[in-house]
Amino acid sequence: MKVAIASITKHGTETARKLAEEMQADLYYMRKFCRGDEEERGITLFDGSVRLQLPKLFKEYDGIVLIISLGAVVRMIAPILGDKKTDPAVVVLDDRAEHAISVLSGHIGGANELTHRVAELTGARPVITTASDVQKTIPVDMFGREFGWKFEYDRFLTQAAAAVVNEEPVLVVQESGEPNWWKHERPMPAHIKTAASVKEALEMRHNAALIVTHRLLDAEELDGLHYPVVYRPKSIVLGIGCNRGTEAEEIEQVIDEALRDLALSKTSVQSIASIDLKKDEEGILAVAEKNNWPFFTFSPEQLNKAPMKERSETVFKYTGAYGVSEPAAYLASKGGEVILPKKKNGNVTISVALIEFGTK
């Protein structure tokens, strides 16, 4: 998180200088509090109202800590607010550093986390008002964030969040992904139940459903659930083999077609894997970079030790391995289930494996 800290008072500036150094944050304060070391420390000085700095800070930073009164901050940021998916986290710290208050984008923007960090460094009391944090239950708009889960179908996010905090019957439907998502010390509340599949969930009473799955759900499944929100865990590994010089566009087209045929979400792809001979393959590297996928490679010896449905003497002749895409997917998924052993399409061979996270 790229953070800026701004102050407009003498005491606040003293706190801001220490806090910015500890957090490695960018610092802004009024020129009249100049100490002479600002240029050396990369501190930005300003004249006039801090209000004039806020549009710039909103565009350039993920988080903003303002050592200013809460009322003043609310009035100043009101005209520049967008929505909770794009607004930065805003935290207010009072002039004596007694209270750190999460003001804006508490969950998605990370203001609650930033508040706790500021409080820990300053000795302030963290003030968090989001209901799911106060009640120590599931934060629907951040569910699984620590694992890299992303929600892909969020049409009913607000309704599902209301059902959670109002203690209405809620289902967590988990078909894949990390099982240790309940992170509170208290037992899971009675109004939250779990199901192992959408099929099972359709038979259970619920007012909202949080579905954790790598599958593409069809309209019938979504229509049968009340206020569904779909989360995508990073649970798919792609094994790729290709002829030297294969274009990235062809590789990605094969990936898209394979995932579509298997009814799998591309958002759930965790990584891509191949043989060491392909570690500099420009097409694969470009696809991995474009999609922000880690790219793992394995030696022929490693690949040959992995289970394969079909061993190829031809592949062995050219690579030293009896297979590339299938064993690479298996190894990168740490022994997961290979649901597509091998499919050749033009210059590309693809395999798909699912990471098995175990049960809760």
N, C-alpha and C positions, 0 to 999 in steps of 0.2 A: 504494500500500500504506500503510495506516494503521498506524504502528509505535509501540510503547511500549518504553521502556528502564527497567529496574529494577536497583537496586544495594543492597547491604547492608553494604558496607565503606567505610572512609575513602578508600582509594586508588581503589576502584571508582567511588565517587561522583564523584571528580575527573574520571575518564575519562568517566563517564556524562554529566556536565554539558556537556562539550565535544562529545561525540558527538551528544547530543540536539539541540544547536544546529545542528550541521552537517547533520543528517538531518531537521531540523524534526519531530522525534519528541516524543511526550509522555514526560515523565520522572517516575519514582517512586523515592524513596529514603527511608531512615529519618529520623525527625524529629531524632534526636540529631546529624545532620550538617547541620542547618539553617544557612544562610548569611545569611538575612534578605531575600533577593531572590526567594524562591520564589513568593510571591503574584503579584509583578510578571511573572515568567516563566512562570506557569501550571504550576508544578511541584507535584506531589502528594506530601505527606509522610505517612508512616504509622508507627504504633507496632506492636510485636509482630512476629510472623513474616511474612515476605513470602509465605508459603504462603497466607495469608488473602486476598491481593490477586489470586492467580492465576485463580480462577474468573471474576472480573470482567474481567481482562485477556484471557482466552480468548474471552469473549463480545464484547468491544468492539473488538478489534484484529485486523488481518490478520497482523501480525508482532510478535514479542516478542523483545527482546534482553535476556538476563539475565546480569549480571556477577556470577556465582555459580559455585561449583564444579559440574562436570558431574554428579557423583554425587548431589549435593543436588537438582539440578534434576530428574533422572530420578525420584527418590523423590517429589518434590513434585507433578509433573505427572501421574504414573501414575494417580491416582484420577479425574482429570478428562478423560482422553483419550476422544475419540469415534471418528472415523475420518479417513483421510487426505484425504477430500473436504471435511471441515468444520473440522478442527483448524487453528489458525493456524500460521504458520511460527515455529519456536522456534530461536533461536541463543544459544549460550553463549559469553561472552567471559571469559577468565580475568582475575584481579585485576591483573595486570601488562600486560594487553592484548598478550600474545604469541601467543595462539591464538584464532581465532574458529571455533567448531565448529557445523556444521549438525546439529541434534538431531532436529527433528520437521518433517514435511511438506516434505521437501527439494525435491521436484519440483512437485507440484500446488499446495502452499501457498507455494512460492517461497522456502523457507529457504536453498537453495543460492545463489540470487541475492543474498539479504539477507546471507548470510555473506561473499560476495565484496565487497559494498558496505561492510560493517563493517570488514573487513580492510583495504581500500583506505584508509579514513579514519583508521584507528588504527595502521597499520603492522603489524598482526597477520598471522600466517600462516593462510590459510583452510584448514580441515580439512573435506573433503567425502568421504563414504564410499559414496555411492550408486554402484553398479557401472557404470552407463552413463556417468557422469561420469568415473570413474576410467579406464575403458577408452576414453573418447572415442568413443562410439557413439550410437545413437538412444535418447533417453529416451522410452520408449513412452508413459508417462503425460503427457508434455509435448510430444509430437511436433507440430510446427507451431504451437505456442502463440504464437510471435512474430508469426505471420501472422493470428492470430485463429481458427485451426482449433479445433473442438471435437469430442471424440469422443462419438458418439451411441449406438454399440453397443459397450459395454465389458465384456461378459460374460466375455471371455477375456483381459482386460488383464494379469492376473498371469502367465498361461501365455505370452502373447506376449512380455512383458518378459523372462521367464526364457529364452526361445528366443534373444532378441537377445544377452543377456549371456553365454550359454553357447555362443555361436557355432554355433548350429544354423541350418539353411537358413531364411532369412527373406525374404519377398517384400514389397516396397513397391509397391503397385498404385495408380498415380496416373492417374485419369481427369480430374481438374481440380485447380486450386489452384496456388500458387506452386511453381516447380520447384526453387528453390535451397534446399532443406531440409537438405542435408548441409552442416553448418557447421564441420566440423573441417578442419584443414590436412592431415591424413593422408588418403590415398585411402580410399574406402569399402571395408570388409572384404569378402573374397571370399564370405563366407557370406550377405551381403545382396545380393539381386538385385532388379531392377525389372521391372515389367510395365506396359503402357499401358492395360490393361483387365482386368476380372474374367474375361472370356472367355479371354483369353490366360493369366491366372494359373491357371485351372483345369487347364491342360495342363502346368504347371510343378511340379516337386517343391518342397515347402516344409513346414516345421513350424509356421509362423505367418505370417499375412498382415496387413499394415497397409494398409488400403484408404482412399485419399483420393478421395472422390467426392461429387458433389452429388445423385447418383441414389439413389432408394430401392431397395435390393437386395431381391430376392425370396428366399423360403425356399430355393429350389433353389440359388441362387448362394451363400448363406451356408452351407448344408449341404455344398457342394462344396469349401469352403475350410477349412484347418486353423487353428484358433484365430484367427478373424478379429477385428480391431478396426477399426471404421469411423470415419473422421475426416471432418468436414464443413468444407470450405474455404468462404470467403465468395466465391462465384463467380456468384451469380444476381442479376440486376437486374430489378426489376418496373417497367414503365411503366404508369401509371394515368391514365385520364380518367374524369370522372364529372359528373353533373348537379350543379348548385349545391345544397348542403344535404344531399347524400347521407350517410346515417348511417354511422358507423365500422363498425358491425356488418355492414352490407351489403357494404361494401368488403372487409372481412376475410374474409367468407364467400366472395366471388368469388375472392379470392387463394387461400384454402385449396382451393377446388374446382379451380382451374387447376393448382396445384402437384400435387394428387393425381392429376388426369387425366394430367399429364406425368410422373408418378412421380418428382417432385423433392422434396428435403428442405427444409422451411421454415427449418431451421437454417442452410442455405447461402445464404439471402438476404442480400446485401450492402447493398442500398439500394433506395430507391423513388424514382421520378422522374415529373415531369409538366411542364405548361406554367406559365409565370410567373403566369398568371391564377389558378392554383390554389395559389399559395404560402401563402394564408391559409385554404384549404379545411379546415374543422375536422375533417371525417371522416378525410381523409388524414393530417392532422397527428396525430390521436389514434392511428391505426393505426401510424404511424411511431414515435411515442413509446412505445407499448405494447411494440413489438417491438425497440426500440432500433435502428431503422434510420435512417441519414441520409436526408434528403429533399432531392433536388435538383430545381431547376426551370430551364427553358430558355425563351428568348424565341421568338416565332413565327419570327423570321428564322433562328435557330439550328436550329429543328426542320425548317424547309423545306429546309435544306441537307442534311439527313440522308436516306439512302435509305429509300423506303417502297414496299411492295408495292402499296398502293392509296392514291391521293390523293383526298380528299373535298372537294368544293366546298361542301358543307353545313357541314362543320367549319370550313373557311376563312372562311365567311360570319360565323360567330359568334366565332372566335378569332384569325383572321389566319394560322392554320397549317393546312396540308392534312392534318395528322394530329397526334395528341398522344401516345398511349401507345406506339406503335411507335417513332417517332423519339426519344422521350424515353428509352426503354430502350436504344436503340442508342447514344445519346450518353453516357448515364450509365455504360454498360459500356465506354466508350472504343472503340467500333467492334467490339463483340463479336458473336457469332452470335445473331441473333434467331430463337429456336426456336418462339415463338408470336407471329406478326406482330400479330394482333389478334383478340380475342374479346369480344363484347358480351354482358353478362349483366345484365338489369335496367337500373339507372341507372349501371352501371360498365362501362368498357372496359379490358381488361387486355392487356398484352404482356409477354413474358418474353425476356430476353437472357442469354447466358452470357459471362462475362468470359474472354477468351483470354489465358492467361498465358505462352504460348510454351513452348518445350521447354528442357530442361536442357542 
